[in-house]
Amino acid sequence: MTVIKDRFISREEISKLLWGMINDISTHSLSMWLKSKTDDEFVVVPRAFCVLVVSFLERQVPQKEHLLFNSRNVLGQLEEIKRYL
């Protein structure tokens, strides 16, 4: 299982983001900034997209059970993901 660790971005970098923008900060700009500051480890996507992907995968598990190494483990991992959402 992959463990998601916290990343820390300095206040100075956040300040540069705030003062470097002419207008409001769009979610796209914020996403690209976060991605760049975490070496592409973190990205921002709409929550609805994540919910749809998890829902799709949950429906696939029973159909693909014979292909999965441990379908209960897969379902457990999907439950962990849902807790983040």
CORUR-V221876 format. One record per pair of residues at least 12 apart in sequence whose ideal C-beta (glycine too) atoms are under 7 Angstrom apart, sorted by the first residue. I is the first residue (numbers start at 1). J is the second residue. Records with the same first field share a line. If there is no record, write none. Layout:
I->J + J
This chain:
1->77
7->38 + 41 + 42
9->37
13->37
17->33
27->44
30->44
31->43 + 44
47->85
50->85
51->85
54->78 + 81 + 82
57->78
58->78
61->74 + 75
